[in-house]
Amino acid sequence: MAGEAQCLRYAGCNFLRQRLVLSTLSGRPLKIRKIRAKEEDPGLRDFEASFIRLIDKVTNGSRIEINQTGTTLYYQPGLLYGGLLEHDCSPSRSIGYYLESLLCLAPFMKHPLKIVLRGVTNDQVDPSVDVLKATALPLLKKFGIDGESLEIKINRRGMPPKGGGEILFACPVRKVLQPIQFTDPGKIKRIRGTAYSVRVSPQMANRMVESARSILNKFLPDIYIYTDHMKGVSSGKSPGFGMCLTAETVNGAILSAELASNPQGQGAAVLPEELGQNCAKLLLEEVFRGGCVDSTNQSLALLLMTLGQRDVSKVLLGPLSPYTIEFLRHLRSFFQIMFKIETKTPEEEHMGGEKVLMTCVGIGFSNLSKTIR
């Protein structure tokens, strides 16, 4: 079979999302073996099975085969279809886990995607919905994916362990992406943020805001942190609080940091003052790392550069996260594309940590499933 010859083979459960997303975009089938084969509880976890179901929903004609123990997965991608959808995410990972991959796939659907996701909106593992709303959407706009229909809306918040949150994600489709030259982040001009609390005293949010401001006001006067206290049905099923901060530069780069309280019944109780201060420090560390795209969205930026027109795209990033490094390897296997990576030392840039300038020529990916009106 011709399909079998092109089939990419991997072993292990790491980077499952990257592999499925890139397989869907490149149209190359994929086989993953030995998924947690040596563990007492082998095979796919519930959140991975839920992710595979989600991929099946947004595509048309995908073939997915999983063996009885769940340790081997064969995936032959279909066409990205989109449309109006709903999906219940597994509460063991937050909605951000699913949304990150949808952000990569949504612009290339046949019909504009409008999907309601239910589950945990903010946890300590994955990027929260707030951070993706504040950082990933402006990044998509830089590649020409914009319009009124691009939005992430939080209808209800849900904290772990039980979740109960609900969000709406809508994204228009594009035939081609425009290349970007984004190499000068510029200076930070303002800080925005959200302090949210559900099923705890509304005072918690104010206490977080005050402690975060006590650190950040030393650097910048223009700080505004919204307090978001949801009540009743829209507050999900578990108590909790947390904070998401974003720093915006004069050139439109957005860096983010976030923290959430420990899930109910797990770990020690966290004081809102501590959480606010730690979140502010995390933001300062992200600013020190710098670059034009924060560490959460590095892989999204690199993917959109790869899929751009046959033109040069450049972007300046902070130190690459391990996730991004693996993503670059996967881009090479699926799309045969290599990035030129130049290191910029702090002396050259006069600020922060080491930066890397990533350059590539897009593969000229065109959205074949989009009907031309």
N, C-alpha and C positions, 0 to 999 in steps of 0.2 A: 504493500500500500504506500502511496506517495505521502499520505498524512503521517504514517509511522516514521518515515525517514526524516521528516522535518520536526518531529516531535521532540521537544526539549525535556530532558530528564533531570530531576532533582531528588535529593533525599533529605528527610527531616522536616520538622514543622515550622522552621524559622522562615520569616518573610513570605508567608503564604499569600498575603494580600497583594504584595508587589508582583508576585509571579502571576496571579490570576488577572490582575488589572492589565499588565503588559501583554499577557497572552491574548486577552480580549481585544486590545487595541491593534496588536500586530497580526492577529488572526492565526497565530501559530499554536498548535495543540501542545499539551503539557502533561507530563506524568510525574507525580510526586510519590516516592516510596518511603517506607520506614518512618511513617509519621508517629513519633513517640513509641516506636516498636519495643523498646526495652523497658518501658515503664509499667507499673502495676496496672494502670488504667490506660491501655494503649489507644491510639487512634485520634480522630478529630475531637476537639472539645465542642461544647454546645455553641459557643460564640463563633467558632469557625464554620460550623454547619449552617448557622444562621447567615453568615456572610456569603456562603456558597449559594444559599437560597436566594439571597438578595441579587447576586450576580445573575442568577437564572431568571429572576423577575425582569431585570432591565434589558436582558438580551432576548433574541428570538432565534430559536433553533440551536441552542447550545446543547452539547451532549456531555453529561456528567456521569461518571461511573465511580462508585466507591465500593471497595470490597467489604466483606462482612465485618471484619474487625475495625474498619475505618482507618487502616494504616496505609492504604494505597488509594490515590485519587487520580483519575484520568479526566482531563477537561479539554473538550474541543469547542472553541468559542463559536458562537453564532453572531448575528448582527446586533448591534446596539439599537434598541428599539425606543425606549423611553416611554413617554405618555404619563397618564395619571396613575400613581401607585401608592400602596401603603405597605409598611413592613414593621413587624414587631421585632425589635432587636433583643438579643439575649442580655439579661441584666448583669451578667458577669463582666461585660465590658461596656464602656459608655458609647453613646450614639456617635461620638467623634471617630471611633474606630471604623465605623461604616461610612461616615460622611467624608472622611479624608479620601477614600477610594472613589466615592461618587463624584467628588470634585474633579478627579482626573478623567472620569468617563463622560460626565454629563454634557460637555460641549459637543461631543461627537455622536449624539443619538440621532435617530431618524426624526422623532418628534420631541419637542421641548419637554424636558423632564420636570414633573411636579410630584414630589413624593412626601408623604407623611411618615416620619419615623417615630416609633415609640420606644421608651426605655429610660436609661440613665443619662441625664444631660451633662452632669458634671461629676467627675471622679478624679482619683489621684493618678491614674495610669495614662489615659489617653488625652489628647487635646480636647478641651471642652468645646461645646457649641459656640460659646461666647468668643473664644479665641479665634476659631475658624471664621466666624462672622466678621470679626474685626480685622483679620490679617489675610485670609485666603481670598475673600471677595475682591478687595482692592488689587490683589495680585492678578486675578483673572482679568480684571478690567484693563490692566497694562497690556495684555495680549489681545485685546480687542473683543473680549467676551463680556459685553455689558448690555445694558438696557433695563427697562423697568422690571422685566421678569426675572432678573437675577436677585434672589433674596434668600436669607435664612431667617426664619421667624420662630421665636420660642413661644409656643402656646402655653406649655406647662413645664415647670422644672421637675426633675426627678433625681433624687440623690440615692447612692447605693445604700443598703443592699437591695432594696425592693424596686427602685426606679419609679415608674409612673409618670415620666416626663413625655412631652410630645413636641416635635418641631416640624416645620414645613420647610422644605428646600426646593427652590425652583431655579432652573437655569435655562437660558436660551441656547439654541444650537448654532454652530458656526461652520462654514464650509472650510475656511482656512484660518490659521492663526498668524498674527503679525509678529515679526521678529522684534526683540527688544535690545536696547543698549542701556543698561542700568548699572552704572559703575561708580556713581558718586552718591552715597547715602545722604550727605549733608548733615547739618547740625539738628539736634532735637529741638522742636519748637513747642510741643505741648504733650501733656500726658492725659489720657482719658482712661476710664475704667468702670467696672461694675462691681459692687459688693452686694452679693445676694444672700438671702437667708430664707429657708423654708422650714416651717414647723418648729421654729425657735423664736425667741423674742426679737422683734424688729430692731431693738437696740444693738444687737450684735453687729449689724451692718454698719451702724454709725461708729461703733468702737473700732472696727477694722479700718474705716476711712480715716479716722483721726490718726491712728498709729502709722498708717502708710504715708499720710501727708507729713507727719513729723520728720520723716527721713527725706522725702522727695522735695519738700519746699526749700531745702537748703540749696537745691540746684536750679529750680525753675519755678516761676510764679504761676504759670498757666496750667493748673491741674484741676480737673473736674472728675470726680468719681461718683457715679450714680449709685443710689441705693435701690435695690430691687427686692422688695419683700412680697412674696406671693402667698396668697391665702386660699383656704378652702380647697376646691377641686384642683386648682392649678398649682398646688404646692407638692404634688406627688405623694408618695407613700412613706418616705423616711425623712427624719429631720437632718438638717445639716446646714452649713454655710460655707462661703468661700469668696474668692476675689479674683478678678481678671484685670490686668493692667496693660495698656498699650502705650508705647511712646512713638510719636509721629515726627518725622523729620521734615525739613523745609522742601526736600525733593520728593516727598511722598513715600519714603520707606517706612514700614511699620514693624516695630519690634514688640514682642509680647511676653508676658509672664503670668503664671496663674498658680493658685494653690486652693485646695479644698480641705475641709475638715475630715477627720477620720470617720469612716462609716460607723453607724450606730452599732455599739457592742464590740467594736474592734479597736484595739490600741488605746492609748491614753487620751483623755479629753484635751482639746487644744484651745488655748485662750484666743479670743478674736484679736487682741492686741498683738500677740505673738505672730499670728497668721498674717496680719496686715503688714507688720514690719518685715517678716521673711519674704512676703510677696514683693515688697518694694525693693529688697536687696536682690531678689532674683531678676527683677527688671533691670536693675543697674548692671548686673552681671551680663545680661543679654545685650545691653547697650555697649558694654566693654567688648564683648565678642563682635558686635557690630555686623557690618555687611548690609546689603540692601534688602535681604529677605531674612526673616528670623529662622531659628533652627527648626521650628515646627514645619515650615513650608518649603524647606530646601528642595526636597524631592519633587514637589509639585512644580516648582519653578523650572527645574532641570527637565522634567518630562515635557512641559509646554514648549521649552526651547527646542527639544529634540523633534517635536512634532510640527515645528514652525515651517515656514516656507524655506526654499533653498537659499537662505541668506544667513549672514553671520549674526548670532545673538551673543551678547556678553552680559554677565551679571557678576557682581562682587558679593561673595558670601563670607560669613565668619567661618571659624573652624568647622570642618565638615563633621556631622554627627555619624556614628557608626551605621545608623540606618541609611543615611545618604550614600555612604561609601559602598554599601552593598547594592543600593539602588543603581549606582553608576555601573557596577558589574553586570547587573541584570539588563540595563539598557544596551550594553554591548552585546549580550547574548541574543536579545530579542530584535534589536534594530540595527545591529552592527555599527553603532555610532560611538565615537571616542570624543571625549572632551579634552581641550587643551587646558591644563591646570597650571596657573602661575601663582606662586606665593608672594604675598606682599608683606614685608616685615613692618612692625609698628613704627619704625623710624621713617619709612617711606610715607606711611599714611598719617603720621603724627598723632596717632590715637589708638587706644584699645589694644586688643589682641591681634594675632596674626590673621590676615585675610587671604582668601584665595579668589583669583579672578578666573571664572569659568567661561570658556569660549567654545562654541560649536556651530556647525552649519546644519540647519534643520534638514529633515529628510523629505520635506515637501509633502507631509501627510495631508490628504484631502478627505473630507468626510463624504464617503461615497454613498452612505445611506440617506443623506439629506436630500430630499427632493427639491429641485430648483423650481421656484415659483415664478 
